Amino acid sequence: MERLFDLDMQLINDAVLLACAVFLLFLLLSYLLFNPVRKMLTDRQEKIKNDIENAETDKADAAILKAEYEKRLSEVEKEAEGILSEARKKAIANEGRIVAEAKEEANRIIEAARRESELEKRRAADEVKQEMIKVASLMAAKVIERQVDTTIQQELVEETLRGLGDTTWQS
């Protein structure tokens, strides 16, 4: 009979030896390759797990810092608003003081101008009086030169007074 497979002892021996060699090769490769790869994969899993935990911790810390920053920012804004409010109050107070000082200075200037005008008025009146004295002296000199009678002298005085006006003598 012819066999489908030629199983002889040599073939079984070779097959068992091949199976042992494959098993030993598998164990050797498992030890040399699979275990380091498994170790590398577990280490990588641990690293990723630790990175995720660190990221979550950092995220929580960032949220805390953000809340603290926002709180400080609101406090700074309140403080800035207080400073601005105080500055506005001081500006308004300074404005009132400056306006009062300006009014006071304007009143002083007006009073000084009024006094100056009074002095100028008095000087002008004194000058007019001096001028009248000169005119009267000249008139008297002319009267004496001509030796005019009293009617001509009276007319000259009347004419001079009309020319100067009555208001000059009143000041």
SEKOL-764748 format. One line per field, with one value per residue: x, y, z of N, C-alpha, C in turn; chain. Coordinates in nm, 4 decimals, m for minus. Layout:
<recs>
n.X = c(X;...)
n.Y = c(Y;...)
n.Z = c(Z;...)
ca.X = c(X;...)
ca.Y = c(Y;...)
ca.Z = c(Z;...)
c.X = c(X;...)
c.Y = c(Y;...)
c.Z = c(Z;...)
unit = c(A;...)
</recs>
This chain:
<recs>
n.X = c(0.0809;0.0329;0.1382;m0.0105;0.1247;0.4644;0.5578;0.8098;1.0543;1.2602;1.1457;0.9581;1.1281;1.2679;1.0550;0.9822;1.2176;1.2276;0.9980;1.0758;1.2929;1.1647;1.0045;1.2012;1.3257;1.1124;1.0887;1.3398;1.3313;1.1116;1.2139;1.4284;1.3151;1.0259;0.9715;1.1290;0.9963;0.7350;0.7904;0.8749;0.6350;0.4661;0.6056;0.5750;0.2961;0.2718;0.4125;0.2510;0.0184;0.1124;0.1753;m0.0807;m0.1980;m0.0296;m0.0940;m0.3626;m0.3308;m0.1796;m0.3687;m0.5660;m0.4163;m0.3696;m0.6300;m0.6793;m0.4828;m0.5768;m0.8238;m0.7286;m0.5797;m0.7836;m0.9253;m0.7353;m0.7089;m0.9636;m0.9559;m0.7491;m0.8671;m1.0773;m0.9285;m0.7990;m1.0195;m1.0996;m0.8771;m0.8967;m1.1440;m1.0853;m0.8952;m1.0573;m1.2234;m1.0328;m0.9541;m1.1890;m1.2116;m0.9745;m1.0378;m1.2490;m1.1094;m0.9176;m1.0824;m1.1984;m0.9694;m0.9006;m1.1198;m1.0876;m0.8398;m0.9126;m1.0918;m0.9115;m0.7516;m0.9394;m1.0046;m0.7550;m0.7288;m0.9419;m0.8576;m0.6307;m0.7469;m0.8822;m0.6638;m0.5494;m0.7538;m0.7469;m0.4905;m0.5255;m0.7135;m0.5586;m0.3648;m0.5253;m0.5986;m0.3483;m0.2958;m0.4959;m0.4138;m0.1809;m0.2925;m0.4462;m0.2424;m0.1093;m0.3120;m0.3414;m0.0969;m0.1224;m0.3287;m0.2137;m0.0152;m0.1534;m0.2949;m0.5628;m0.8950;m1.1347;m1.3700;m1.2942;m1.1180;m1.2904;m1.4470;m1.2569;m1.1989;m1.4509;m1.4784;m1.2648;m1.3403;m1.5757;m1.4684;m1.3167;m1.5035;m1.7523;m1.7412;m1.4800;m1.3897;m1.5303;m1.4283)
n.Y = c(m0.1146;0.2036;0.4909;0.7876;0.9864;0.9677;0.8377;0.7932;0.6992;0.8790;1.1080;1.1659;1.2072;1.4310;1.6029;1.6288;1.7296;1.9688;2.0878;2.1140;2.2861;2.5101;2.5704;2.6240;2.8358;3.0136;3.0535;3.1663;3.3931;3.5129;3.5719;3.7364;3.9285;3.9663;4.0048;4.2439;4.4180;4.4053;4.5056;4.7627;4.8573;4.8493;5.0296;5.2562;5.2829;5.3415;5.5832;5.7443;5.7343;5.8641;6.1135;6.1997;6.2185;6.4182;6.6230;6.6627;6.7459;6.9771;7.1187;7.1560;7.3105;7.5292;7.6220;7.7035;7.9030;8.0744;8.1538;8.2861;8.4871;8.6245;8.7152;8.8855;9.0632;9.1789;9.3032;9.4843;9.6371;9.7491;9.8968;10.0712;10.2080;10.3314;10.4979;10.6591;10.7766;10.9199;11.0924;11.2352;11.3671;11.5271;11.6801;11.8195;11.9655;12.1157;12.2544;12.4188;12.5703;12.6936;12.8415;13.0134;13.1506;13.2699;13.4385;13.6053;13.7183;13.8472;14.0349;14.1829;14.2852;14.4398;14.6233;14.7457;14.8569;15.0352;15.2079;15.3050;15.4357;15.6346;15.7745;15.8592;16.0216;16.2212;16.3187;16.4163;16.6130;16.7790;16.8518;16.9928;17.2021;17.3138;17.3919;17.5763;17.7634;17.8471;17.9517;18.1533;18.3068;18.3815;18.5225;18.7244;18.8418;18.9336;19.1145;19.3030;19.3876;19.5169;19.6959;19.7209;19.8315;19.7687;19.6500;19.5137;19.3385;19.1920;19.0690;18.9039;18.7220;18.6038;18.4831;18.3034;18.1347;18.0241;17.8819;17.6851;17.5618;17.4892;17.2572;17.1882;17.3333;17.2226;16.9768)
n.Z = c(0.0000;m0.0705;0.0763;0.1877;0.3063;0.3459;0.6092;0.7940;1.0268;1.0254;0.9192;1.1173;1.3260;1.2291;1.2161;1.4879;1.5890;1.4453;1.5483;1.8146;1.7769;1.6723;1.8921;2.0837;1.9533;1.9545;2.2334;2.2803;2.1120;2.2275;2.4745;2.4005;2.2194;2.2392;2.5162;2.5777;2.4034;2.5041;2.7574;2.6831;2.5744;2.8023;2.9627;2.8048;2.8183;3.0918;3.0961;2.9307;3.0831;3.3148;3.1982;3.1245;3.3779;3.4845;3.3078;3.3711;3.6358;3.5918;3.4468;3.6400;3.8210;3.6538;3.6243;3.8861;3.9099;3.7109;3.8193;4.0448;3.9199;3.7833;4.0037;4.1220;3.9116;3.9057;4.1534;4.1083;3.9087;4.0563;4.2389;4.0631;3.9658;4.2017;4.2443;4.0164;4.0691;4.3014;4.1932;4.0179;4.2014;4.3301;4.1118;4.0561;4.2924;4.2750;4.0442;4.1304;4.3211;4.1584;3.9875;4.1742;4.2608;4.0194;3.9785;4.1972;4.1352;3.8982;4.0035;4.1578;3.9547;3.8159;4.0153;4.0486;3.7950;3.8037;4.0086;3.8829;3.6662;3.8034;3.9091;3.6692;3.5811;3.7758;3.7306;3.4709;3.5271;3.6914;3.5057;3.3296;3.4968;3.5416;3.2818;3.2495;3.4332;3.3080;3.0735;3.1845;3.2915;3.0579;2.9411;3.1241;3.0918;2.8292;2.8629;3.0253;2.8558;2.6525;2.7842;2.8355;2.8710;3.1380;3.0385;2.8062;2.9230;3.0871;2.8923;2.7721;2.9835;3.0152;2.7638;2.7670;2.9759;2.8698;2.6595;2.7888;2.9470;3.1960;3.3472;3.3958;3.6140;3.8156;3.8979)
ca.X = c(0.0000;0.1093;0.0942;m0.0326;0.2473;0.5692;0.5989;0.9114;1.1138;1.3434;1.0559;0.9017;1.2412;1.2900;0.9403;0.9924;1.3315;1.1859;0.9037;1.1554;1.3719;1.0721;0.9658;1.3172;1.3396;1.0048;1.1260;1.4541;1.2829;1.0246;1.3010;1.5100;1.2396;0.8916;0.9733;1.1660;0.8894;0.6274;0.8366;0.8714;0.4947;0.4140;0.6684;0.5102;0.1634;0.2919;0.4509;0.1303;m0.0705;0.1703;0.1584;m0.2219;m0.2173;0.0383;m0.1731;m0.4810;m0.2838;m0.1448;m0.4937;m0.6276;m0.3343;m0.3954;m0.7629;m0.6620;m0.4095;m0.6663;m0.9188;m0.6526;m0.5468;m0.9059;m0.9557;m0.6408;m0.7419;m1.0812;m0.9110;m0.6721;m0.9638;m1.1455;m0.8315;m0.7801;m1.1410;m1.0914;m0.7765;m0.9544;m1.2496;m1.0162;m0.8336;m1.1660;m1.2634;m0.9277;m0.9592;m1.3041;m1.1755;m0.8756;m1.1067;m1.3188;m1.0097;m0.8566;m1.1831;m1.2095;m0.8483;m0.9076;m1.2164;m1.0239;m0.7374;m0.9838;m1.1420;m0.7961;m0.7106;m1.0425;m0.9879;m0.6325;m0.7585;m1.0296;m0.7727;m0.5440;m0.8270;m0.9047;m0.5399;m0.5361;m0.8536;m0.6939;m0.3769;m0.5792;m0.7742;m0.4469;m0.3040;m0.6173;m0.5866;m0.2198;m0.3114;m0.5807;m0.3302;m0.0940;m0.3756;m0.4816;m0.1203;m0.0886;m0.4172;m0.3085;0.0163;m0.1733;m0.4083;m0.1205;0.0537;m0.2412;m0.3506;m0.7001;m0.9849;m1.1985;m1.4721;m1.2237;m1.0648;m1.4052;m1.4844;m1.1549;m1.2190;m1.5736;m1.4492;m1.1768;m1.4195;m1.6651;m1.3846;m1.2736;m1.6223;m1.7778;m1.7138;m1.3404;m1.3735;m1.6026;m1.3512)
ca.Y = c(0.0000;0.3272;0.5836;0.9269;1.0514;0.8718;0.8583;0.7016;0.7454;0.9948;1.2223;1.1966;1.2642;1.5669;1.6864;1.6561;1.8181;2.0994;2.1452;2.1580;2.4032;2.6236;2.6063;2.6904;2.9661;3.0977;3.0932;3.2554;3.5207;3.5709;3.6302;3.8431;4.0314;3.9932;4.0621;4.3863;4.4964;4.4167;4.5995;4.8951;4.8973;4.8806;5.1565;5.3635;5.3003;5.4118;5.7218;5.8125;5.7491;5.9715;6.2398;6.2378;6.2640;6.5483;6.7206;6.6930;6.8256;7.1091;7.1841;7.1999;7.4228;7.6425;7.6740;7.7760;8.0263;8.1616;8.2118;8.3816;8.5991;8.7011;8.7828;8.9975;9.1588;9.2541;9.3912;9.5930;9.7241;9.8250;9.9939;10.1731;10.2905;10.4158;10.6023;10.7532;10.8517;11.0163;11.1936;11.3214;11.4538;11.6279;11.7703;11.9081;12.0582;12.2085;12.3406;12.5209;12.6596;12.7735;12.9381;13.1156;13.2333;13.3497;13.5465;13.6980;13.7911;13.9376;14.1463;14.2676;14.3574;14.5413;14.7280;14.8193;14.9378;15.1457;15.3055;15.3665;15.5317;15.7494;15.8527;15.9248;16.1297;16.3298;16.3798;16.4954;16.7342;16.8646;16.9087;17.0961;17.3186;17.3772;17.4571;17.6961;17.8628;17.9028;18.0354;18.2751;18.3883;18.4412;18.6221;18.8396;18.9090;19.0055;19.2284;19.4047;19.4414;19.6058;19.7933;19.7298;19.8735;19.6597;19.5816;19.4181;19.2359;19.1121;18.9886;18.8000;18.6225;18.5317;18.4016;18.1946;18.0411;17.9532;17.7895;17.5734;17.4928;17.4984;17.1306;17.1806;17.3931;17.1467;16.8643)
ca.Z = c(0.0000;m0.0804;0.1792;0.1477;0.3553;0.3731;0.7470;0.8437;1.1515;0.9978;0.9005;1.2493;1.3990;1.1768;1.2533;1.6313;1.6042;1.3935;1.6450;1.9312;1.7358;1.6625;2.0285;2.1449;1.8861;2.0068;2.3687;2.2701;2.0578;2.3286;2.5764;2.3438;2.1477;2.2867;2.6506;2.5728;2.3381;2.6029;2.8600;2.6240;2.5628;2.9365;3.0039;2.7292;2.8777;3.2191;3.0654;2.8815;3.1991;3.3973;3.1256;3.1366;3.5165;3.4960;3.2324;3.4514;3.7497;3.5393;3.4100;3.7662;3.8686;3.5652;3.6590;4.0131;3.8789;3.6348;3.9140;4.1262;3.8321;3.7615;4.1297;4.1331;3.8068;3.9492;4.2622;4.0469;3.8419;4.1614;4.2911;3.9590;3.9652;4.3216;4.2201;3.9201;4.1380;4.3890;4.1065;3.9695;4.3122;4.3477;3.9959;4.0747;4.4004;4.2184;3.9489;4.2091;4.3807;4.0517;3.9430;4.2788;4.2536;3.8970;4.0023;4.2905;4.0589;3.8075;4.0847;4.1910;3.8336;3.7897;4.1177;4.0162;3.6761;3.8464;4.0783;3.7818;3.5895;3.8925;3.9105;3.5384;3.5783;3.8600;3.6591;3.3605;3.5856;3.7335;3.3859;3.2791;3.5868;3.5108;3.1515;3.2699;3.5003;3.2040;2.9853;3.2597;3.2997;2.9259;2.9214;3.2081;3.0296;2.7137;2.9118;3.0736;2.7401;2.5762;2.8764;2.7901;2.9781;3.2114;2.9582;2.7203;3.0128;3.1280;2.7762;2.7567;3.0892;2.9807;2.6456;2.8095;3.0555;2.7788;2.5814;2.8727;2.9958;3.3397;3.4161;3.4332;3.7470;3.9171;3.9477)
c.X = c(0.0867;0.0530;0.0758;0.0864;0.3485;0.6192;0.6986;0.9719;1.1966;1.2550;0.9955;1.0097;1.2656;1.1760;0.9465;1.1070;1.2970;1.0897;0.9781;1.2356;1.2836;1.0318;1.0796;1.3406;1.2332;1.0384;1.2411;1.4112;1.1909;1.1075;1.3764;1.4285;1.1065;0.8905;1.0211;1.0590;0.7733;0.6643;0.8309;0.7267;0.4350;0.4745;0.6019;0.3697;0.1737;0.3240;0.3299;0.0339;m0.0202;0.1557;0.0149;m0.2498;m0.1526;m0.0394;m0.2976;m0.4441;m0.2510;m0.2697;m0.5644;m0.5509;m0.3588;m0.5312;m0.7548;m0.5912;m0.4953;m0.7657;m0.8498;m0.6185;m0.6693;m0.9445;m0.8649;m0.6722;m0.8629;m1.0450;m0.8339;m0.7653;m1.0389;m1.0538;m0.8087;m0.9012;m1.1434;m0.9926;m0.8311;m1.0632;m1.1881;m0.9540;m0.9395;m1.2099;m1.1613;m0.9300;m1.0745;m1.2738;m1.0741;m0.9411;m1.1782;m1.2213;m0.9492;m0.9550;m1.1971;m1.0882;m0.8513;m1.0052;m1.1570;m0.9194;m0.8027;m1.0378;m1.0287;m0.7527;m0.8099;m1.0276;m0.8637;m0.6556;m0.8469;m0.9476;m0.6830;m0.6209;m0.8573;m0.7806;m0.5206;m0.6334;m0.8028;m0.5763;m0.4248;m0.6403;m0.6649;m0.3797;m0.3918;m0.6073;m0.4568;m0.2283;m0.3941;m0.5006;m0.2379;m0.1717;m0.4111;m0.3608;m0.0933;m0.1905;m0.3867;m0.1924;m0.0298;m0.2518;m0.3160;m0.0485;m0.0346;m0.2973;m0.4934;m0.7875;m1.0588;m1.3034;m1.4070;m1.1693;m1.1762;m1.4468;m1.3839;m1.1721;m1.3415;m1.5487;m1.3619;m1.2550;m1.5153;m1.5868;m1.3434;m1.3928;m1.6316;m1.7383;m1.5695;m1.3188;m1.4399;m1.5217;m1.2468)
c.Y = c(0.1228;0.4277;0.7230;1.0098;0.9419;0.8965;0.7511;0.7643;0.8697;1.1189;1.2631;1.2606;1.4086;1.6601;1.7225;1.7518;1.9595;2.1673;2.1937;2.2825;2.5269;2.6687;2.6779;2.8284;3.0640;3.1470;3.1935;3.3928;3.5908;3.6395;3.7505;3.9561;4.0658;4.0575;4.2088;4.4729;4.5133;4.5163;4.7430;4.9461;4.9307;5.0101;5.2749;5.3910;5.3780;5.5596;5.8019;5.8368;5.8627;6.1082;6.2901;6.2899;6.4004;6.6575;6.7609;6.7787;6.9677;7.1875;7.2375;7.3185;7.5480;7.7051;7.7541;7.9084;8.1251;8.2298;8.3177;8.5069;8.6871;8.7774;8.9045;9.1052;9.2427;9.3489;9.5094;9.6909;9.8093;9.9331;10.1065;10.2655;10.3837;10.5296;10.7059;10.8385;10.9586;11.1287;11.2885;11.4189;11.5646;11.7284;11.8693;12.0107;12.1615;12.3041;12.4534;12.6209;12.7511;12.8791;13.0498;13.2086;13.3227;13.4657;13.6521;13.7837;13.8900;14.0578;14.2409;14.3505;14.4685;14.6568;14.8118;14.9080;15.0561;15.2534;15.3803;15.4701;15.6551;15.8387;15.9281;16.0410;16.2492;16.3987;16.4677;16.6246;16.8307;16.9304;17.0190;17.2206;17.3931;17.4536;17.5837;17.8069;17.9282;17.9967;18.1649;18.3661;18.4569;18.5509;18.7476;18.9173;18.9882;19.1307;19.3403;19.4681;19.5421;19.7176;19.8248;19.7718;19.7524;19.5873;19.4785;19.3040;19.1415;19.0186;18.8733;18.6885;18.5367;18.4364;18.2811;18.0887;17.9613;17.8480;17.6673;17.4944;17.4986;17.3709;17.1180;17.2325;17.3104;17.0314;16.9167)
c.Z = c(0.0000;0.0170;0.1237;0.1904;0.3769;0.5134;0.7825;0.9670;1.1314;0.9849;1.0340;1.3348;1.3563;1.2188;1.4008;1.6552;1.5559;1.4908;1.7684;1.8966;1.7269;1.8017;2.1001;2.0838;1.9359;2.1470;2.3663;2.2170;2.1573;2.4349;2.5212;2.2813;2.2133;2.4248;2.6492;2.5070;2.4337;2.7123;2.8082;2.6133;2.6994;2.9891;2.9333;2.7837;3.0088;3.1949;3.0178;2.9963;3.2891;3.3306;3.1348;3.2773;3.5376;3.4237;3.3093;3.5721;3.7050;3.5014;3.5346;3.8236;3.7852;3.5957;3.7884;3.9889;3.8023;3.7275;3.9997;4.0453;3.8095;3.8875;4.1459;4.0313;3.8473;4.0636;4.2067;3.9760;3.9438;4.2166;4.1908;3.9537;4.0866;4.3030;4.1231;3.9851;4.2279;4.3066;4.0517;4.0789;4.3334;4.2335;4.0092;4.1833;4.3492;4.1203;4.0233;4.2692;4.2748;4.0013;4.0459;4.2763;4.1308;3.9140;4.0941;4.2185;3.9627;3.8835;4.1235;4.0707;3.8020;3.8883;4.0885;3.8943;3.7126;3.9178;3.9798;3.7010;3.6734;3.8966;3.7793;3.5273;3.6576;3.7917;3.5455;3.4142;3.6300;3.6133;3.3283;3.3653;3.5587;3.3791;3.1660;3.3380;3.3986;3.1128;3.0560;3.2711;3.1674;2.8994;3.0028;3.1470;2.9090;2.7559;2.9562;2.9560;2.6673;2.6619;2.8364;2.9067;3.0343;3.1297;2.8669;2.8065;3.0564;3.0135;2.7546;2.8605;3.0565;2.8637;2.6818;2.8866;2.9683;2.6984;2.6616;2.9266;3.1468;3.4145;3.4594;3.5743;3.8557;3.9717;4.0420)
unit = c(A;A;A;A;A;A;A;A;A;A;A;A;A;A;A;A;A;A;A;A;A;A;A;A;A;A;A;A;A;A;A;A;A;A;A;A;A;A;A;A;A;A;A;A;A;A;A;A;A;A;A;A;A;A;A;A;A;A;A;A;A;A;A;A;A;A;A;A;A;A;A;A;A;A;A;A;A;A;A;A;A;A;A;A;A;A;A;A;A;A;A;A;A;A;A;A;A;A;A;A;A;A;A;A;A;A;A;A;A;A;A;A;A;A;A;A;A;A;A;A;A;A;A;A;A;A;A;A;A;A;A;A;A;A;A;A;A;A;A;A;A;A;A;A;A;A;A;A;A;A;A;A;A;A;A;A;A;A;A;A;A;A;A;A;A;A;A;A;A;A;A)
</recs>
